[in-house]
Amino acid sequence: MKSSRLTGSSMVVVLVLFTAATRAQQTTTQEPRPTFRSSVDLVSVAAVVRDHKGRFVRDLKRSDFTILEGGQPRPIVEFHAEQDAPIRVALLFDVSGSMGVGSKLDEARQAARQVLSVLRVNAAPRARDEAAVYSFDTRLQALQGFTADPGAIEDALSRVEPYGETSLYDAIAQTARGVALSGSADRFVQRRAVVVITDGVDTSSEMAPADVASIASRIDVPVYVMAVVSPLDDPGRAATPGMPGADRPSDLRELAERTGGELFVMSAPAHQSVAARQIIDELRHQYMLAFDALPAGAVRPLEVRMRDRRLTVRARTGYAAGPVGSIVSSERPDRSQGSSGGMQ
């Protein structure tokens, strides 16, 4: 294995530091919110519902939803439809060398700013949205923990510089774990997501996309991908076989959709604004459902259906029972590889 690659041991170090930082920050900022049962024995499902014209549907009730696990109905034991719940978005920023080509980095920064522009950072503390900035090449770094301070976020974006290879799927897995663990006391109230801003070229990951999707299924963190491409690249044109990243758009789309998120390919500034608003709008219109987990085991297929068949719903498509912490490897950290180098 190349020394520049992110080893399994160093991934554990990154995860531990990330989790500690997000938990510590949550302790100082969290206000009382509705109380739900332990997250260990429940599986949460975030669902977005639209009508036949693509409009968000509000004011639905628990009885409007059915959750099927392996084709069998499961009782919905928790239901939450608060429209004003706060949003926590982790911006996962690709700083690999490929992002330094042309204007990709500037466009990626602008995409992040578009997401921030539609967050509510000036609302009352109970409803105030927060964002965090993380960067990755072959390792994950925290540039800014969760905050509602636009200046702090902008400062973090200004420190993003491209370098090295890309461990895209490793970074998504680590960030999704950390976001799920942060604020776990109100995971059924707070809307959370990972927004990945990348060109989609992964040159160094040790995880396959299906592996990351499996991890994300355990922790119910929707992954949205904003893929920055050159205006000369036609997103609808087939990539040259064998070229780096030739199959990544389809891989990223599968990853996003399996977690309840979506892939947006952006080749013009207008695409950034549309994608950012759609991501935040979806988070604001989520219905949070939960059902009792079966004993820990393999990933189980999930399907959410609507009583009104004229409505469409998007949600995660699988889960693996067990507490979030059970995902973390018990492998001893390899200190010779160092830590994240930038975790706070």
matplotlib code that plots the C-alpha trace (Angstrom):
import matplotlib.pyplot as plt

x = [0.0, 1.3, 2.2, 0.2, -3.0, -5.3, -4.9, -7.6, -5.7, -5.4, -9.1, -9.9, -7.8, -9.6, -13.0, -12.2, -11.0, -13.9, -16.5, -15.0, -15.0, -18.6, -19.9, -18.0, -19.4, -22.9, -22.8, -22.2, -24.8, -27.7, -31.1, -33.9, -35.9, -38.6, -37.5, -37.5, -36.5, -33.0, -31.4, -29.7, -32.9, -34.6, -33.9, -34.6, -35.8, -35.8, -38.5, -39.2, -42.6, -43.7, -46.9, -47.3, -46.1, -43.0, -44.1, -43.3, -46.3, -46.8, -49.1, -48.9, -49.6, -48.0, -50.9, -50.0, -46.7, -45.8, -42.3, -41.5, -38.5, -37.8, -41.4, -42.9, -44.6, -43.0, -44.9, -43.8, -43.1, -41.8, -43.0, -41.9, -43.0, -41.8, -41.1, -39.0, -36.5, -32.8, -30.5, -26.9, -25.0, -21.4, -19.7, -17.2, -14.7, -12.5, -9.0, -7.3, -4.9, -7.5, -9.6, -6.7, -7.3, -8.9, -11.5, -12.8, -11.7, -13.3, -16.5, -16.5, -16.1, -19.0, -21.1, -20.5, -21.4, -24.7, -25.5, -24.7, -26.8, -30.0, -29.3, -31.1, -28.1, -29.8, -32.9, -33.7, -31.2, -33.7, -34.3, -30.8, -29.1, -25.5, -22.8, -19.3, -16.5, -14.3, -11.7, -10.2, -7.5, -6.0, -7.2, -10.1, -9.5, -11.9, -11.5, -14.5, -16.8, -20.5, -21.4, -24.0, -21.3, -21.0, -17.6, -16.1, -17.4, -16.0, -12.6, -12.6, -13.4, -10.5, -8.1, -9.1, -6.2, -5.9, -3.2, -2.5, -4.7, -8.4, -9.8, -13.4, -15.3, -13.2, -13.9, -17.6, -17.8, -15.9, -17.9, -21.3, -20.3, -19.3, -22.4, -24.6, -22.9, -23.0, -26.3, -27.4, -29.8, -32.1, -31.4, -35.2, -35.7, -32.7, -32.3, -28.7, -26.8, -23.4, -22.9, -19.9, -18.4, -16.0, -15.1, -15.8, -12.3, -11.3, -7.7, -6.9, -9.9, -9.8, -13.6, -15.9, -19.0, -21.2, -19.2, -19.8, -23.5, -23.7, -22.1, -24.4, -27.4, -26.5, -26.5, -29.2, -27.2, -28.4, -25.4, -25.8, -23.1, -22.4, -20.1, -18.2, -17.4, -15.9, -18.4, -16.6, -17.6, -21.0, -22.6, -24.6, -21.7, -20.1, -16.7, -13.7, -13.3, -10.2, -9.8, -9.6, -13.1, -14.8, -17.4, -17.6, -20.8, -22.8, -21.0, -21.7, -25.3, -25.9, -24.2, -26.3, -29.6, -29.0, -28.7, -31.7, -29.7, -29.1, -26.3, -26.1, -23.8, -22.8, -21.2, -22.6, -23.0, -26.8, -26.6, -25.0, -27.9, -30.5, -28.7, -28.1, -31.7, -33.1, -30.8, -31.9, -35.5, -35.5, -34.0, -36.7, -39.5, -38.3, -40.5, -38.6, -39.9, -38.5, -39.2, -37.8, -34.6, -34.1, -31.0, -27.8, -26.9, -26.5, -27.9, -31.7, -33.7, -36.1, -39.0, -41.2, -44.7, -47.4, -51.1, -51.9, -50.2, -50.3, -47.5, -43.8, -41.3, -37.5, -35.8, -32.9, -33.2, -31.5, -30.3, -28.0, -29.1, -26.8, -25.6, -23.6, -20.5, -20.5, -19.4, -16.0, -13.2, -11.6, -8.3, -5.5, -4.5, -1.3, 0.5, 3.3, 0.8, -0.1, -3.5, -5.8, -3.4, -6.2, -8.9, -10.2]
y = [0.0, 3.5, 5.6, 8.5, 6.5, 6.6, 3.4, 1.7, 2.6, 6.3, 6.3, 5.3, 8.2, 10.6, 9.3, 9.4, 13.0, 14.0, 12.4, 14.0, 17.5, 17.3, 15.9, 18.5, 21.3, 20.0, 20.0, 23.7, 24.8, 22.3, 23.5, 21.3, 19.7, 17.0, 13.7, 10.4, 6.9, 5.7, 5.8, 2.5, 0.5, 2.6, 3.0, 6.6, 7.3, 10.8, 11.0, 13.7, 13.6, 15.3, 15.4, 14.6, 18.2, 17.8, 20.1, 19.3, 17.9, 19.2, 18.3, 14.5, 12.2, 9.0, 7.0, 8.3, 6.4, 2.7, 1.3, -2.1, -4.1, -6.9, -6.5, -6.8, -3.8, -2.3, -0.2, 3.5, 4.1, 7.7, 10.4, 14.0, 16.7, 19.9, 22.3, 24.8, 22.2, 23.4, 22.1, 20.9, 20.6, 19.3, 20.7, 18.1, 19.9, 18.1, 19.6, 17.0, 18.0, 17.5, 20.3, 22.8, 22.3, 25.4, 27.2, 24.1, 25.3, 28.7, 27.1, 24.7, 27.5, 29.3, 26.2, 26.1, 29.8, 29.1, 26.4, 28.8, 31.6, 29.6, 28.6, 30.4, 31.6, 34.6, 32.8, 32.2, 29.7, 26.9, 27.2, 28.4, 26.4, 25.5, 24.4, 22.9, 22.7, 19.7, 19.1, 15.9, 14.7, 11.5, 12.4, 14.3, 17.6, 19.8, 23.4, 24.7, 22.9, 23.4, 27.1, 29.7, 32.3, 33.1, 34.8, 31.7, 29.6, 32.0, 32.0, 28.2, 28.3, 30.7, 28.2, 25.5, 24.7, 21.7, 19.1, 15.4, 12.4, 11.9, 9.4, 10.5, 7.5, 7.2, 10.9, 10.6, 7.6, 9.3, 12.6, 10.7, 8.9, 12.1, 14.0, 11.1, 11.0, 14.8, 15.9, 12.3, 13.2, 14.9, 12.9, 12.5, 16.3, 17.9, 17.7, 16.6, 16.0, 15.7, 17.9, 16.7, 19.3, 17.4, 16.8, 13.1, 11.8, 9.3, 8.1, 6.7, 5.4, 2.0, 1.7, 0.9, 3.1, 0.2, 0.0, 3.7, 3.4, 0.5, 2.7, 5.6, 3.3, 2.5, 6.1, 7.7, 10.7, 11.7, 12.4, 15.1, 15.4, 18.7, 17.6, 20.4, 19.8, 21.9, 23.6, 21.7, 18.4, 17.2, 15.4, 13.3, 12.2, 8.8, 9.1, 7.5, 4.0, 3.6, 7.2, 8.3, 8.9, 7.6, 5.7, 8.1, 10.0, 6.8, 5.6, 8.9, 8.9, 5.4, 6.4, 9.6, 7.9, 4.9, 7.3, 9.4, 12.1, 13.2, 14.0, 17.4, 17.9, 21.6, 23.0, 26.5, 29.1, 28.8, 25.1, 25.9, 28.1, 25.6, 22.6, 24.5, 25.6, 22.2, 20.5, 22.9, 22.8, 19.0, 19.1, 21.6, 19.4, 16.1, 13.8, 11.9, 8.4, 5.6, 2.0, -0.7, -2.2, -6.0, -7.6, -6.4, -8.1, -7.5, -4.5, -5.0, -3.5, -0.7, 0.9, 3.8, 3.8, 6.5, 5.7, 8.1, 6.4, 9.7, 10.9, 10.0, 9.6, 9.5, 7.9, 5.6, 2.1, 0.0, -0.2, -2.3, -2.6, -1.7, 1.5, 4.0, 3.4, -0.3, 0.8, 2.0, -0.5, -1.9, -1.9, -0.2, 3.2, 3.2, 6.2, 6.1, 7.4, 10.4, 11.8, 14.0, 16.9, 19.4, 18.1, 20.4]
z = [0.0, -0.8, 2.2, 0.8, 1.0, 3.9, 5.9, 7.9, 11.1, 10.3, 9.4, 12.9, 14.3, 12.0, 13.1, 16.8, 16.6, 14.4, 16.7, 19.8, 18.3, 17.1, 20.4, 22.4, 20.3, 20.4, 24.2, 24.3, 21.8, 22.1, 23.5, 24.8, 22.1, 22.0, 23.6, 21.7, 22.6, 22.5, 19.0, 19.6, 19.2, 16.5, 12.8, 11.6, 8.1, 6.5, 3.8, 1.2, -0.4, -3.6, -5.6, -9.3, -10.2, -8.1, -5.3, -1.7, 0.3, 3.8, 6.7, 6.2, 9.1, 10.4, 8.8, 5.4, 5.4, 5.3, 5.9, 4.4, 5.5, 3.1, 1.9, 5.4, 7.0, 10.1, 12.7, 12.7, 16.4, 16.0, 13.6, 13.3, 10.7, 12.2, 9.3, 11.3, 12.7, 12.4, 9.7, 10.2, 6.9, 6.7, 3.6, 2.5, 0.2, -2.3, -2.2, -4.4, -7.1, -9.8, -8.3, -9.1, -12.8, -14.5, -12.4, -10.5, -7.1, -7.4, -8.7, -5.8, -3.3, -5.0, -4.8, -1.0, -0.7, -2.5, 0.1, 2.9, 1.4, 1.9, 5.5, 8.3, 10.4, 11.9, 13.3, 17.0, 18.6, 18.6, 14.8, 13.7, 11.0, 11.2, 8.8, 9.1, 6.6, 6.1, 3.4, 2.0, -0.3, 1.1, 4.6, 6.2, 7.9, 9.9, 8.8, 10.8, 13.2, 13.2, 13.5, 12.5, 12.0, 8.2, 8.8, 10.3, 7.4, 4.8, 6.6, 6.3, 2.6, 2.0, 3.5, 1.0, -1.4, -3.8, -3.2, -3.8, -4.5, -3.7, -1.1, -1.9, -0.6, 2.5, 3.3, 2.7, 5.1, 7.9, 7.6, 7.5, 10.7, 12.5, 11.4, 12.7, 16.0, 16.5, 18.1, 18.5, 21.3, 18.8, 15.7, 15.0, 15.1, 13.5, 9.8, 8.9, 5.7, 4.1, 1.0, -1.0, -3.4, -5.8, -9.4, -8.7, -9.5, -6.8, -7.1, -3.7, -1.7, 0.0, 0.1, -2.8, -3.2, -2.1, 1.2, 1.9, 1.1, 3.5, 6.3, 5.4, 5.6, 9.2, 10.3, 8.2, 6.9, 3.4, 1.1, -1.5, -4.2, -6.0, -8.9, -10.4, -14.1, -16.9, -19.3, -22.0, -20.5, -21.5, -18.5, -20.9, -22.9, -22.1, -20.5, -22.2, -20.8, -18.7, -17.9, -14.2, -12.9, -16.0, -14.0, -11.0, -11.9, -11.9, -8.7, -6.9, -8.1, -6.7, -3.4, -3.0, -3.9, -1.6, 1.3, 0.4, -1.2, -4.8, -7.3, -9.0, -12.0, -12.3, -15.4, -15.1, -12.2, -12.5, -11.7, -8.3, -7.2, -8.3, -6.6, -3.3, -3.0, -3.8, -1.2, 1.6, 0.5, 0.7, 4.2, 5.3, 4.0, 5.5, 7.5, 10.2, 10.7, 13.0, 13.6, 16.0, 14.7, 14.3, 15.8, 14.3, 11.0, 7.3, 5.4, 5.1, 2.2, 3.1, 1.1, 2.1, 0.5, 0.6, 1.2, -1.6, -4.6, -6.5, -4.2, -4.6, -1.8, -1.6, 1.4, 2.3, 0.7, 3.4, 6.9, 9.1, 12.7, 15.6, 17.3, 15.3, 17.3, 16.2, 12.7, 14.0, 13.5, 16.6, 14.9, 16.9, 15.4, 13.4, 14.9, 12.4, 9.8, 11.9, 12.6, 10.4, 10.8, 10.9, 13.2, 15.8]

ax = plt.figure().add_subplot(projection="3d")
ax.plot(x, y, z, "-o")
ax.set_aspect("equal")
plt.show()
